[in-house]
Amino acid sequence: MIMYNVTVSIDPAIYEEWLSWMKSKHIPDVMATGCFMESRISRVHGEEEGGKTFAISYVCQSQEDYDRYQKEHAAALQKDHSERYEGRFAAFRTMLTILEEFKQ
């Protein structure tokens, strides 16, 4: 399985509106692509002063699903976010291969 993680540091003056938009619009739009099986949003603690940082993680079944998301959907969804919050955030993206899961 593949985990696609997007870490976003958002202007603290707008983070509540951003978080609401992420939960009600952006993350559901990403999930609606059918490329991912699950997602979660987490608060990053210990971030630099002056920002609120969040990690949004999406899990897909295969490299092919991730590649399809990147090819067919990522640019438009990233553009929507970038235009809406231009100059008020910094983001970086990471793709990870899940080797094994441990759950209780």
N, CA, C and O atoms as a GROMACS GRO file, in nm:
protein
  416
    1MET      N    1   0.084  -0.118   0.000
    1MET     CA    2   0.000   0.000   0.000
    1MET      C    3   0.089   0.124   0.000
    1MET      O    4   0.206   0.121   0.039
    2ILE      N    5   0.030   0.233  -0.045
    2ILE     CA    6   0.099   0.360  -0.056
    2ILE      C    7   0.030   0.463   0.034
    2ILE      O    8  -0.093   0.472   0.038
    3MET      N    9   0.111   0.541   0.107
    3MET     CA   10   0.058   0.654   0.183
    3MET      C   11   0.108   0.781   0.118
    3MET      O   12   0.228   0.799   0.097
    4TYR      N   13   0.016   0.869   0.086
    4TYR     CA   14   0.047   1.000   0.030
    4TYR      C   15   0.019   1.100   0.141
    4TYR      O   16  -0.095   1.112   0.187
    5ASN      N   17   0.123   1.172   0.184
    5ASN     CA   18   0.109   1.265   0.296
    5ASN      C   19   0.135   1.407   0.248
    5ASN      O   20   0.234   1.434   0.179
    6VAL      N   21   0.045   1.497   0.284
    6VAL     CA   22   0.060   1.639   0.253
    6VAL      C   23   0.069   1.713   0.386
    6VAL      O   24  -0.025   1.710   0.465
    7THR      N   25   0.182   1.779   0.409
    7THR     CA   26   0.200   1.858   0.530
    7THR      C   27   0.182   2.004   0.495
    7THR      O   28   0.247   2.056   0.405
    8VAL      N   29   0.091   2.070   0.567
    8VAL     CA   30   0.055   2.209   0.537
    8VAL      C   31   0.073   2.293   0.662
    8VAL      O   32   0.020   2.260   0.768
    9SER      N   33   0.148   2.402   0.649
    9SER     CA   34   0.157   2.504   0.753
    9SER      C   35   0.071   2.620   0.707
    9SER      O   36   0.096   2.678   0.601
   10ILE      N   37  -0.029   2.654   0.786
   10ILE     CA   38  -0.130   2.753   0.746
   10ILE      C   39  -0.124   2.875   0.837
   10ILE      O   40  -0.094   2.864   0.956
   11ASP      N   41  -0.151   2.989   0.781
   11ASP     CA   42  -0.158   3.115   0.854
   11ASP      C   43  -0.254   3.098   0.972
   11ASP      O   44  -0.369   3.060   0.951
   12PRO      N   45  -0.209   3.124   1.096
   12PRO     CA   46  -0.296   3.103   1.211
   12PRO      C   47  -0.422   3.189   1.210
   12PRO      O   48  -0.521   3.153   1.275
   13ALA      N   49  -0.422   3.299   1.138
   13ALA     CA   50  -0.541   3.386   1.132
   13ALA      C   51  -0.656   3.321   1.056
   13ALA      O   52  -0.772   3.359   1.074
   14ILE      N   53  -0.625   3.222   0.971
   14ILE     CA   54  -0.731   3.160   0.889
   14ILE      C   55  -0.741   3.009   0.908
   14ILE      O   56  -0.818   2.943   0.838
   15TYR      N   57  -0.664   2.954   1.004
   15TYR     CA   58  -0.658   2.809   1.011
   15TYR      C   59  -0.792   2.743   1.041
   15TYR      O   60  -0.818   2.633   0.993
   16GLU      N   61  -0.879   2.807   1.120
   16GLU     CA   62  -1.009   2.745   1.151
   16GLU      C   63  -1.095   2.734   1.025
   16GLU      O   64  -1.159   2.631   1.003
   17GLU      N   65  -1.096   2.839   0.943
   17GLU     CA   66  -1.172   2.834   0.817
   17GLU      C   67  -1.110   2.732   0.723
   17GLU      O   68  -1.181   2.655   0.659
   18TRP      N   69  -0.976   2.731   0.715
   18TRP     CA   70  -0.906   2.635   0.631
   18TRP      C   71  -0.937   2.491   0.673
   18TRP      O   72  -0.966   2.406   0.589
   19LEU      N   73  -0.930   2.465   0.803
   19LEU     CA   74  -0.956   2.331   0.854
   19LEU      C   75  -1.099   2.287   0.822
   19LEU      O   76  -1.122   2.173   0.783
   20SER      N   77  -1.193   2.377   0.838
   20SER     CA   78  -1.332   2.347   0.804
   20SER      C   79  -1.346   2.315   0.655
   20SER      O   80  -1.414   2.220   0.618
   21TRP      N   81  -1.282   2.395   0.570
   21TRP     CA   82  -1.287   2.373   0.425
   21TRP      C   83  -1.221   2.241   0.387
   21TRP      O   84  -1.271   2.168   0.302
   22MET      N   85  -1.108   2.211   0.451
   22MET     CA   86  -1.041   2.084   0.423
   22MET      C   87  -1.132   1.966   0.455
   22MET      O   88  -1.143   1.871   0.376
   23LYS      N   89  -1.198   1.972   0.571
   23LYS     CA   90  -1.282   1.860   0.613
   23LYS      C   91  -1.412   1.850   0.534
   23LYS      O   92  -1.460   1.739   0.509
   24SER      N   93  -1.469   1.962   0.495
   24SER     CA   94  -1.598   1.959   0.427
   24SER      C   95  -1.587   1.956   0.275
   24SER      O   96  -1.681   1.912   0.208
   25LYS      N   97  -1.475   2.000   0.218
   25LYS     CA   98  -1.465   2.011   0.072
   25LYS      C   99  -1.344   1.938   0.015
   25LYS      O  100  -1.359   1.844  -0.064
   26HIS      N  101  -1.224   1.980   0.053
   26HIS     CA  102  -1.104   1.930  -0.015
   26HIS      C  103  -1.082   1.779   0.006
   26HIS      O  104  -1.067   1.705  -0.091
   27ILE      N  105  -1.079   1.735   0.130
   27ILE     CA  106  -1.055   1.592   0.155
   27ILE      C  107  -1.165   1.507   0.094
   27ILE      O  108  -1.134   1.405   0.032
   28PRO      N  109  -1.294   1.543   0.107
   28PRO     CA  110  -1.397   1.465   0.037
   28PRO      C  111  -1.377   1.463  -0.115
   28PRO      O  112  -1.403   1.361  -0.180
   29ASP      N  113  -1.331   1.574  -0.173
   29ASP     CA  114  -1.304   1.577  -0.318
   29ASP      C  115  -1.191   1.481  -0.355
   29ASP      O  116  -1.198   1.411  -0.456
   30VAL      N  117  -1.086   1.478  -0.273
   30VAL     CA  118  -0.976   1.384  -0.300
   30VAL      C  119  -1.027   1.241  -0.288
   30VAL      O  120  -0.996   1.157  -0.373
   31MET      N  121  -1.104   1.212  -0.185
   31MET     CA  122  -1.156   1.077  -0.166
   31MET      C  123  -1.252   1.037  -0.279
   31MET      O  124  -1.259   0.920  -0.316
   32ALA      N  125  -1.324   1.133  -0.333
   32ALA     CA  126  -1.420   1.106  -0.442
   32ALA      C  127  -1.351   1.065  -0.571
   32ALA      O  128  -1.418   1.016  -0.663
   33THR      N  129  -1.220   1.084  -0.582
   33THR     CA  130  -1.149   1.040  -0.702
   33THR      C  131  -1.149   0.888  -0.714
   33THR      O  132  -1.128   0.834  -0.823
   34GLY      N  133  -1.172   0.819  -0.603
   34GLY     CA  134  -1.170   0.673  -0.603
   34GLY      C  135  -1.030   0.614  -0.598
   34GLY      O  136  -1.013   0.492  -0.608
   35CYS      N  137  -0.930   0.699  -0.582
   35CYS     CA  138  -0.792   0.651  -0.580
   35CYS      C  139  -0.746   0.606  -0.442
   35CYS      O  140  -0.649   0.530  -0.431
   36PHE      N  141  -0.814   0.651  -0.338
   36PHE     CA  142  -0.770   0.624  -0.201
   36PHE      C  143  -0.875   0.547  -0.123
   36PHE      O  144  -0.995   0.560  -0.147
   37MET      N  145  -0.828   0.466  -0.027
   37MET     CA  146  -0.915   0.384   0.057
   37MET      C  147  -0.950   0.454   0.187
   37MET      O  148  -1.057   0.430   0.243
   38GLU      N  149  -0.861   0.538   0.236
   38GLU     CA  150  -0.884   0.606   0.363
   38GLU      C  151  -0.801   0.733   0.369
   38GLU      O  152  -0.705   0.750   0.293
   39SER      N  153  -0.838   0.820   0.460
   39SER     CA  154  -0.762   0.942   0.482
   39SER      C  155  -0.777   0.985   0.626
   39SER      O  156  -0.867   0.940   0.697
   40ARG      N  157  -0.686   1.072   0.669
   40ARG     CA  158  -0.695   1.129   0.804
   40ARG      C  159  -0.623   1.262   0.803
   40ARG      O  160  -0.531   1.285   0.724
   41ILE      N  161  -0.666   1.350   0.891
   41ILE     CA  162  -0.598   1.477   0.909
   41ILE      C  163  -0.552   1.484   1.054
   41ILE      O  164  -0.627   1.452   1.146
   42SER      N  165  -0.428   1.526   1.072
   42SER     CA  166  -0.367   1.529   1.206
   42SER      C  167  -0.302   1.664   1.228
   42SER      O  168  -0.255   1.728   1.134
   43ARG      N  169  -0.299   1.707   1.351
   43ARG     CA  170  -0.229   1.829   1.390
   43ARG      C  171  -0.086   1.794   1.421
   43ARG      O  172  -0.060   1.699   1.496
   44VAL      N  173   0.008   1.867   1.366
   44VAL     CA  174   0.150   1.849   1.395
   44VAL      C  175   0.183   1.937   1.514
   44VAL      O  176   0.159   2.058   1.511
   45HIS      N  177   0.239   1.877   1.618
   45HIS     CA  178   0.276   1.952   1.737
   45HIS      C  179   0.424   1.987   1.730
   45HIS      O  180   0.504   1.913   1.673
   46GLY      N  181   0.460   2.101   1.790
   46GLY     CA  182   0.598   2.143   1.792
   46GLY      C  183   0.639   2.218   1.666
   46GLY      O  184   0.758   2.228   1.636
   47GLU      N  185   0.541   2.270   1.592
   47GLU     CA  186   0.574   2.343   1.471
   47GLU      C  187   0.637   2.477   1.504
   47GLU      O  188   0.638   2.520   1.619
   48GLU      N  189   0.689   2.541   1.403
   48GLU     CA  190   0.752   2.671   1.422
   48GLU      C  191   0.650   2.773   1.472
   48GLU      O  192   0.531   2.765   1.440
   49GLU      N  193   0.698   2.867   1.550
   49GLU     CA  194   0.611   2.972   1.602
   49GLU      C  195   0.551   3.052   1.488
   49GLU      O  196   0.618   3.083   1.390
   50GLY      N  197   0.424   3.085   1.501
   50GLY     CA  198   0.359   3.168   1.401
   50GLY      C  199   0.279   3.090   1.298
   50GLY      O  200   0.222   3.152   1.208
   51GLY      N  201   0.274   2.960   1.307
   51GLY     CA  202   0.198   2.882   1.211
   51GLY      C  203   0.126   2.767   1.278
   51GLY      O  204   0.161   2.727   1.389
   52LYS      N  205   0.027   2.714   1.211
   52LYS     CA  206  -0.042   2.592   1.253
   52LYS      C  207  -0.013   2.490   1.144
   52LYS      O  208  -0.034   2.518   1.026
   53THR      N  209   0.034   2.374   1.184
   53THR     CA  210   0.074   2.274   1.086
   53THR      C  211  -0.009   2.148   1.099
   53THR      O  212  -0.038   2.101   1.209
   54PHE      N  213  -0.048   2.094   0.984
   54PHE     CA  214  -0.131   1.975   0.977
   54PHE      C  215  -0.073   1.877   0.876
   54PHE      O  216  -0.009   1.916   0.778
   55ALA      N  217  -0.096   1.748   0.902
   55ALA     CA  218  -0.057   1.643   0.808
   55ALA      C  219  -0.185   1.574   0.761
   55ALA      O  220  -0.264   1.526   0.842
   56ILE      N  221  -0.204   1.570   0.630
   56ILE     CA  222  -0.319   1.503   0.571
   56ILE      C  223  -0.265   1.380   0.501
   56ILE      O  224  -0.184   1.391   0.409
   57SER      N  225  -0.310   1.262   0.544
   57SER     CA  226  -0.259   1.136   0.492
   57SER      C  227  -0.370   1.062   0.418
   57SER      O  228  -0.483   1.051   0.465
   58TYR      N  229  -0.334   1.011   0.301
   58TYR     CA  230  -0.426   0.933   0.218
   58TYR      C  231  -0.359   0.799   0.190
   58TYR      O  232  -0.239   0.794   0.161
   59VAL      N  233  -0.436   0.691   0.198
   59VAL     CA  234  -0.381   0.558   0.173
   59VAL      C  235  -0.450   0.499   0.050
   59VAL      O  236  -0.573   0.500   0.039
   60CYS      N  237  -0.366   0.448  -0.043
   60CYS     CA  238  -0.422   0.380  -0.160
   60CYS      C  239  -0.364   0.238  -0.167
   60CYS      O  240  -0.263   0.206  -0.104
   61GLN      N  241  -0.432   0.156  -0.243
   61GLN     CA  242  -0.398   0.014  -0.251
   61GLN      C  243  -0.266  -0.011  -0.325
   61GLN      O  244  -0.192  -0.103  -0.291
   62SER      N  245  -0.238   0.072  -0.427
   62SER     CA  246  -0.125   0.038  -0.514
   62SER      C  247  -0.057   0.163  -0.570
   62SER      O  248  -0.110   0.274  -0.564
   63GLN      N  249   0.061   0.142  -0.623
   63GLN     CA  250   0.133   0.248  -0.693
   63GLN      C  251   0.052   0.297  -0.812
   63GLN      O  252   0.055   0.416  -0.844
   64GLU      N  253  -0.020   0.206  -0.877
   64GLU     CA  254  -0.102   0.243  -0.992
   64GLU      C  255  -0.213   0.341  -0.952
   64GLU      O  256  -0.241   0.436  -1.025
   65ASP      N  257  -0.275   0.318  -0.836
   65ASP     CA  258  -0.379   0.411  -0.788
   65ASP      C  259  -0.318   0.548  -0.758
   65ASP      O  260  -0.377   0.651  -0.790
   66TYR      N  261  -0.201   0.549  -0.696
   66TYR     CA  262  -0.133   0.676  -0.666
   66TYR      C  263  -0.097   0.748  -0.796
   66TYR      O  264  -0.119   0.868  -0.809
   67ASP      N  265  -0.042   0.674  -0.892
   67ASP     CA  266  -0.004   0.734  -1.020
   67ASP      C  267  -0.126   0.790  -1.093
   67ASP      O  268  -0.119   0.896  -1.155
   68ARG      N  269  -0.238   0.718  -1.086
   68ARG     CA  270  -0.361   0.766  -1.149
   68ARG      C  271  -0.408   0.895  -1.083
   68ARG      O  272  -0.450   0.988  -1.152
   69TYR      N  273  -0.400   0.902  -0.952
   69TYR     CA  274  -0.437   1.026  -0.882
   69TYR      C  275  -0.348   1.140  -0.929
   69TYR      O  276  -0.397   1.248  -0.962
   70GLN      N  277  -0.217   1.118  -0.932
   70GLN     CA  278  -0.125   1.222  -0.974
   70GLN      C  279  -0.152   1.267  -1.118
   70GLN      O  280  -0.148   1.386  -1.148
   71LYS      N  281  -0.178   1.173  -1.205
   71LYS     CA  282  -0.197   1.204  -1.348
   71LYS      C  283  -0.331   1.271  -1.375
   71LYS      O  284  -0.338   1.366  -1.454
   72GLU      N  285  -0.438   1.223  -1.312
   72GLU     CA  286  -0.573   1.265  -1.349
   72GLU      C  287  -0.635   1.370  -1.257
   72GLU      O  288  -0.726   1.441  -1.298
   73HIS      N  289  -0.588   1.381  -1.132
   73HIS     CA  290  -0.661   1.463  -1.036
   73HIS      C  291  -0.578   1.565  -0.958
   73HIS      O  292  -0.629   1.672  -0.923
   74ALA      N  293  -0.452   1.533  -0.930
   74ALA     CA  294  -0.374   1.613  -0.835
   74ALA      C  295  -0.363   1.760  -0.876
   74ALA      O  296  -0.382   1.848  -0.792
   75ALA      N  297  -0.334   1.787  -1.001
   75ALA     CA  298  -0.310   1.926  -1.042
   75ALA      C  299  -0.431   2.015  -1.016
   75ALA      O  300  -0.417   2.125  -0.964
   76ALA      N  301  -0.549   1.968  -1.053
   76ALA     CA  302  -0.670   2.050  -1.035
   76ALA      C  303  -0.701   2.070  -0.887
   76ALA      O  304  -0.740   2.180  -0.847
   77LEU      N  305  -0.686   1.967  -0.806
   77LEU     CA  306  -0.715   1.979  -0.664
   77LEU      C  307  -0.613   2.068  -0.594
   77LEU      O  308  -0.650   2.147  -0.507
   78GLN      N  309  -0.488   2.057  -0.631
   78GLN     CA  310  -0.385   2.144  -0.573
   78GLN      C  311  -0.406   2.289  -0.617
   78GLN      O  312  -0.385   2.382  -0.538
   79LYS      N  313  -0.447   2.309  -0.741
   79LYS     CA  314  -0.473   2.445  -0.790
   79LYS      C  315  -0.586   2.509  -0.712
   79LYS      O  316  -0.578   2.626  -0.674
   80ASP      N  317  -0.692   2.433  -0.687
   80ASP     CA  318  -0.806   2.484  -0.611
   80ASP      C  319  -0.760   2.533  -0.474
   80ASP      O  320  -0.797   2.642  -0.430
   81HIS      N  321  -0.679   2.453  -0.406
   81HIS     CA  322  -0.627   2.490  -0.273
   81HIS      C  323  -0.535   2.611  -0.284
   81HIS      O  324  -0.547   2.706  -0.206
   82SER      N  325  -0.445   2.609  -0.380
   82SER     CA  326  -0.346   2.717  -0.394
   82SER      C  327  -0.412   2.851  -0.423
   82SER      O  328  -0.372   2.953  -0.368
   83GLU      N  329  -0.512   2.851  -0.510
   83GLU     CA  330  -0.582   2.976  -0.542
   83GLU      C  331  -0.660   3.028  -0.422
   83GLU      O  332  -0.663   3.149  -0.398
   84ARG      N  333  -0.722   2.939  -0.350
   84ARG     CA  334  -0.804   2.979  -0.236
   84ARG      C  335  -0.719   3.037  -0.122
   84ARG      O  336  -0.761   3.132  -0.056
   85TYR      N  337  -0.600   2.981  -0.099
   85TYR     CA  338  -0.518   3.020   0.015
   85TYR      C  339  -0.383   3.077  -0.027
   85TYR      O  340  -0.285   3.068   0.047
   86GLU      N  341  -0.376   3.135  -0.144
   86GLU     CA  342  -0.252   3.189  -0.199
   86GLU      C  343  -0.181   3.280  -0.099
   86GLU      O  344  -0.240   3.373  -0.043
   87GLY      N  345  -0.051   3.252  -0.078
   87GLY     CA  346   0.031   3.333   0.009
   87GLY      C  347   0.007   3.312   0.157
   87GLY      O  348   0.067   3.381   0.240
   88ARG      N  349  -0.080   3.217   0.193
   88ARG     CA  350  -0.115   3.198   0.334
   88ARG      C  351  -0.080   3.059   0.386
   88ARG      O  352  -0.120   3.020   0.496
   89PHE      N  353  -0.004   2.983   0.305
   89PHE     CA  354   0.032   2.848   0.347
   89PHE      C  355   0.164   2.806   0.282
   89PHE      O  356   0.209   2.866   0.184
   90ALA      N  357   0.223   2.704   0.338
   90ALA     CA  358   0.336   2.634   0.277
   90ALA      C  359   0.304   2.485   0.287
   90ALA      O  360   0.251   2.439   0.388
   91ALA      N  361   0.337   2.411   0.183
   91ALA     CA  362   0.304   2.268   0.182
   91ALA      C  363   0.419   2.188   0.123
   91ALA      O  364   0.492   2.236   0.036
   92PHE      N  365   0.432   2.065   0.171
   92PHE     CA  366   0.520   1.970   0.103
   92PHE      C  367   0.454   1.834   0.105
   92PHE      O  368   0.378   1.801   0.196
   93ARG      N  369   0.484   1.756   0.005
   93ARG     CA  370   0.419   1.627  -0.016
   93ARG      C  371   0.521   1.515  -0.010
   93ARG      O  372   0.634   1.530  -0.055
   94THR      N  373   0.478   1.401   0.046
   94THR     CA  374   0.564   1.284   0.060
   94THR      C  375   0.485   1.161   0.020
   94THR      O  376   0.369   1.146   0.057
   95MET      N  377   0.548   1.073  -0.055
   95MET     CA  378   0.488   0.944  -0.089
   95MET      C  379   0.567   0.837  -0.017
   95MET      O  380   0.689   0.831  -0.028
   96LEU      N  381   0.496   0.749   0.057
   96LEU     CA  382   0.560   0.645   0.135
   96LEU      C  383   0.502   0.510   0.096
   96LEU      O  384   0.384   0.500   0.062
   97THR      N  385   0.583   0.407   0.103
   97THR     CA  386   0.536   0.271   0.085
   97THR      C  387   0.514   0.210   0.223
   97THR      O  388   0.607   0.206   0.304
   98ILE      N  389   0.393   0.163   0.249
   98ILE     CA  390   0.362   0.098   0.377
   98ILE      C  391   0.415  -0.045   0.369
   98ILE      O  392   0.371  -0.124   0.285
   99LEU      N  393   0.508  -0.077   0.456
   99LEU     CA  394   0.568  -0.210   0.454
   99LEU      C  395   0.484  -0.311   0.534
   99LEU      O  396   0.469  -0.427   0.495
  100GLU      N  397   0.431  -0.263   0.647
  100GLU     CA  398   0.352  -0.351   0.732
  100GLU      C  399   0.272  -0.264   0.829
  100GLU      O  400   0.316  -0.156   0.868
  101GLU      N  401   0.155  -0.314   0.866
  101GLU     CA  402   0.072  -0.243   0.963
  101GLU      C  403   0.064  -0.326   1.091
  101GLU      O  404   0.062  -0.449   1.087
  102PHE      N  405   0.058  -0.256   1.204
  102PHE     CA  406   0.044  -0.322   1.334
  102PHE      C  407  -0.073  -0.256   1.404
  102PHE      O  408  -0.068  -0.137   1.434
  103LYS      N  409  -0.177  -0.329   1.430
  103LYS     CA  410  -0.297  -0.276   1.496
  103LYS      C  411  -0.337  -0.366   1.609
  103LYS      O  412  -0.311  -0.487   1.608
  104GLN      N  413  -0.402  -0.305   1.709
  104GLN     CA  414  -0.457  -0.384   1.819
  104GLN      C  415  -0.606  -0.371   1.820
  104GLN      O  416  -0.673  -0.429   1.906
   0.00000   0.00000   0.00000
